[in-house]
Amino acid sequence: MVVFGLQSQLDSLTMATQPRQLHQIQRRPTGRRERHRKETRERLYQAALDLFAERGFLRTTVEDITEAADVGKGTFFNYFPTKEHILAEFGGAYLEAVQKGLEEARETKGPIFDVLHNLATNSIRQINENEALIRAIYAAHASCESVRGELQHRVQACRKVLAEIIKLAQSRGEVRRDVPAADLARLMQGIMMGVTMGWSIYPSAALRKVLEETWTLMEPGFRGAASPATAGRRRRSK
C-alpha cells in the first residue's frame, strides 16, 4: 500500500510537470519566430527608407525594397500592405514620441515647457536627420493622394496630443491662456514642419541648430506677455 501510494504521488507529479515542460519547449521556437519576424520587418523598413532617400518614393518599387532587404517579393506583403504604409510607420514614430511626451507632462513635477521644447527640437531630429529622405517623404506627400491622406491622419493625431500637453502647461501658467491650446498646437506643428522641410532643401546647418534657433524665436510668443521669463527678458533688454 505504501508503494502504491508513493507511485500515485510520482504519477501526479509527472502529470503536473509535463504540461509546464511542454509549454516551455513550445515557447522557445515561438520566441525565435517572433524575433525573426521583427528582424525581417526592420530590414524591410530600413531598406525602404534608404531607397526612398536615394531614388525617391515614386521611383522605388516593392521589388526594389525586397531585393535590398534580401527577402522574397511576397514577404513584403506579410508586413506592409503597400509601400505607403512604410511612410505611415515613419510618421508613427513621431506620434509615439508625442504620446510619450504627454505621459511625461502628466507625471513631471518640473516645467512642462521643457517637454514642449524637447518635442520641438529633439524628437524630429532623433527620428531622422537625413535631408534626402525628408525631401523624398515631402515629395511623396505632395504627389501621392494616398500618402497625403495618411499624412493628414498622422498630423491630426499628433496635434490632438500636442494640444493636451499645451493645456497642461496652460493650467500651470507656463503657456499663455488667451490663445486656445489647439491653435497653439497647430502653430507649433506648422512651424516645425515648415522649418524641417526648408532645412531638407537647403541644409545650411545641423538640423538641431536650426530647430533650436526656431524654438528660441517661438518661445516668447508661446509664453505670452505675462510670462515671468518673457518679462525678465524684456527688463534685461531695456
C-alpha positions as CSV (number, residue, x, y, z in Angstrom):
1,M,0.0,0.0,0.0
2,V,2.9,2.3,0.8
3,V,4.5,1.5,-2.6
4,F,1.2,2.1,-4.3
5,G,0.7,5.5,-2.6
6,L,4.3,6.5,-3.5
7,Q,3.7,5.5,-7.1
8,S,0.5,7.6,-7.2
9,Q,2.3,10.6,-5.9
10,L,5.0,10.2,-8.5
11,D,2.5,9.8,-11.3
12,S,0.7,13.0,-10.1
13,L,4.0,14.9,-10.0
14,T,4.9,13.8,-13.5
15,M,1.5,14.8,-14.9
16,A,1.8,18.2,-13.2
17,T,5.3,19.0,-14.6
18,Q,4.7,17.6,-18.1
19,P,2.5,20.4,-19.4
20,R,4.8,23.0,-17.9
21,Q,7.8,21.4,-19.6
22,L,5.9,21.1,-22.9
23,H,4.9,24.7,-22.6
24,Q,8.5,25.8,-22.1
25,I,9.5,23.7,-25.1
26,Q,6.8,25.2,-27.3
27,R,7.7,28.8,-26.2
28,R,11.3,28.6,-27.5
29,P,10.6,28.3,-31.2
30,T,7.8,30.9,-30.8
31,G,10.3,33.4,-29.4
32,R,12.7,32.7,-32.2
33,R,10.0,33.1,-34.8
34,E,8.8,36.4,-33.3
35,R,12.4,37.7,-33.2
36,H,12.9,36.7,-36.8
37,R,9.7,38.5,-37.8
38,K,10.8,41.7,-36.1
39,E,14.2,41.5,-37.7
40,T,12.7,40.9,-41.2
41,R,10.3,43.8,-40.7
42,E,13.0,46.2,-39.6
43,R,15.2,45.1,-42.5
44,L,12.4,45.9,-45.0
45,Y,11.6,49.2,-43.3
46,Q,15.3,50.4,-43.3
47,A,15.8,49.2,-46.9
48,A,12.7,51.1,-48.0
49,L,13.8,54.4,-46.2
50,D,17.3,54.1,-47.8
51,L,15.8,53.6,-51.3
52,F,13.3,56.5,-50.8
53,A,16.2,58.8,-49.9
54,E,18.3,57.5,-52.9
55,R,15.7,57.2,-55.6
56,G,12.6,59.0,-54.3
57,F,9.3,57.4,-53.1
58,L,7.6,57.2,-56.5
59,R,10.6,55.6,-58.3
60,T,11.0,52.9,-55.7
61,T,9.1,49.6,-56.2
62,V,8.3,46.9,-53.7
63,E,10.6,44.6,-55.7
64,D,13.4,47.1,-55.1
65,I,12.8,47.1,-51.4
66,T,12.6,43.3,-51.1
67,E,15.8,42.9,-53.2
68,A,17.7,45.4,-51.0
69,A,16.4,43.6,-47.9
70,D,17.3,40.2,-49.3
71,V,13.8,38.7,-49.0
72,G,11.3,37.3,-51.4
73,K,8.9,39.8,-53.0
74,G,5.8,38.1,-51.4
75,T,7.4,38.5,-48.0
76,F,6.9,42.3,-48.1
77,F,3.1,41.9,-48.0
78,N,3.3,39.9,-44.8
79,Y,4.5,43.0,-43.1
80,F,3.2,46.0,-45.0
81,P,0.1,46.1,-47.2
82,T,1.6,48.8,-49.5
83,K,4.8,50.8,-49.7
84,E,2.7,53.8,-48.5
85,H,2.5,52.0,-45.1
86,I,6.3,52.4,-44.8
87,L,5.7,56.2,-44.6
88,A,2.9,55.6,-42.2
89,E,5.4,53.8,-40.0
90,F,7.8,56.7,-40.2
91,G,5.1,59.1,-39.3
92,G,4.0,56.8,-36.5
93,A,7.4,57.2,-34.8
94,Y,6.8,60.9,-34.2
95,L,3.3,60.3,-33.0
96,E,4.7,57.8,-30.5
97,A,7.2,60.5,-29.3
98,V,4.4,63.0,-28.8
99,Q,2.4,60.4,-26.8
100,K,5.4,59.7,-24.6
101,G,5.7,63.5,-24.2
102,L,2.1,63.6,-22.9
103,E,2.8,60.9,-20.4
104,E,5.9,62.8,-19.2
105,A,4.0,66.1,-18.9
106,R,1.3,64.4,-16.7
107,E,3.9,62.9,-14.4
108,T,6.6,65.6,-14.2
109,K,6.9,68.0,-11.3
110,G,9.3,70.1,-13.4
111,P,8.3,72.6,-16.2
112,I,6.0,71.2,-18.9
113,F,7.5,73.8,-21.2
114,D,10.7,71.6,-21.2
115,V,8.6,68.7,-22.7
116,L,7.4,71.0,-25.5
117,H,11.0,72.2,-26.1
118,N,12.2,68.6,-26.4
119,L,9.4,67.6,-28.8
120,A,10.1,70.7,-31.0
121,T,13.9,70.3,-31.1
122,N,14.9,66.7,-30.4
123,S,12.2,64.3,-31.4
124,I,12.1,65.1,-35.2
125,R,15.9,65.1,-35.3
126,Q,16.1,61.7,-33.5
127,I,13.7,60.1,-35.9
128,N,15.8,61.0,-38.9
129,E,18.3,63.7,-39.9
130,N,18.7,62.6,-43.5
131,E,17.8,65.5,-45.7
132,A,17.4,63.3,-48.8
133,L,14.9,61.1,-47.0
134,I,12.9,64.0,-45.7
135,R,12.8,65.6,-49.2
136,A,11.6,62.3,-50.6
137,I,8.8,62.0,-47.9
138,Y,7.6,65.5,-48.5
139,A,7.6,64.9,-52.3
140,A,5.6,61.8,-51.8
141,H,3.1,63.7,-49.7
142,A,2.8,66.4,-52.3
143,S,2.4,64.0,-55.3
144,C,0.5,60.9,-54.0
145,E,-3.0,61.2,-52.7
146,S,-3.0,58.1,-50.6
147,V,0.2,59.2,-48.9
148,R,-1.2,62.7,-48.4
149,G,-4.3,61.2,-46.7
150,E,-2.1,59.2,-44.3
151,L,0.0,62.3,-43.5
152,Q,-3.2,64.3,-42.7
153,H,-4.3,61.5,-40.4
154,R,-0.9,61.4,-38.5
155,V,-0.7,65.2,-38.4
156,Q,-4.2,65.5,-36.8
157,A,-3.4,62.7,-34.3
158,C,-0.2,64.4,-33.3
159,R,-1.9,67.8,-33.0
160,K,-4.5,66.5,-30.6
161,V,-1.9,65.0,-28.3
162,L,0.2,68.1,-28.5
163,A,-2.8,70.3,-27.6
164,E,-3.3,68.1,-24.5
165,I,0.3,68.9,-23.4
166,I,-0.2,72.6,-24.1
167,K,-3.4,72.6,-22.0
168,L,-1.4,71.1,-19.1
169,A,1.2,73.8,-19.5
170,Q,-1.5,76.5,-19.6
171,S,-3.1,75.1,-16.4
172,R,0.3,75.7,-14.6
173,G,0.7,79.2,-16.1
174,E,3.7,78.2,-18.3
175,V,1.9,79.0,-21.6
176,R,-0.4,81.9,-22.5
177,R,-4.1,81.2,-21.9
178,D,-5.5,83.8,-24.3
179,V,-5.0,81.5,-27.3
180,P,-6.7,78.1,-27.4
181,A,-4.3,75.1,-26.9
182,A,-5.5,73.6,-30.3
183,D,-4.4,76.8,-32.1
184,L,-1.0,76.8,-30.4
185,A,-0.5,73.2,-31.3
186,R,-1.4,73.8,-34.9
187,L,1.0,76.8,-35.0
188,M,3.9,74.9,-33.4
189,Q,3.3,71.9,-35.7
190,G,3.1,74.0,-38.8
191,I,6.3,76.0,-38.0
192,M,8.4,72.9,-37.2
193,M,7.2,71.0,-40.3
194,G,8.0,74.0,-42.4
195,V,11.4,74.5,-40.9
196,T,12.2,70.8,-41.3
197,M,11.1,70.9,-45.0
198,G,13.1,74.0,-45.6
199,W,16.2,72.5,-44.0
200,S,15.9,69.4,-46.2
201,I,16.0,71.6,-49.3
202,Y,18.9,73.7,-48.1
203,P,20.7,72.2,-45.1
204,S,22.9,75.2,-44.2
205,A,23.5,73.9,-40.6
206,A,22.8,70.9,-38.4
207,L,19.0,70.3,-38.1
208,R,19.3,70.5,-34.3
209,K,20.8,74.0,-34.5
210,V,18.1,75.2,-36.9
211,L,15.3,73.8,-34.7
212,E,16.9,75.3,-31.5
213,E,17.1,78.8,-33.2
214,T,13.5,78.5,-34.3
215,W,12.3,77.5,-30.9
216,T,14.1,80.5,-29.3
217,L,12.1,82.8,-31.6
218,M,8.9,81.0,-30.9
219,E,9.2,80.7,-27.1
220,P,8.2,84.3,-26.1
221,G,5.1,84.1,-28.2
222,F,4.0,80.8,-26.6
223,R,4.7,82.0,-23.1
224,G,2.9,85.3,-23.6
225,A,3.5,88.8,-22.3
226,A,2.6,87.9,-18.7
227,S,5.2,85.1,-18.5
228,P,7.9,85.8,-15.9
229,A,10.6,84.5,-18.3
230,T,9.4,87.0,-21.0
231,A,9.1,89.8,-18.6
232,G,12.6,89.2,-17.2
233,R,14.0,89.1,-20.8
234,R,12.3,92.5,-21.5
235,R,13.7,94.1,-18.4
236,R,17.2,92.9,-19.2
237,S,16.9,94.3,-22.8
238,K,16.0,97.9,-21.5
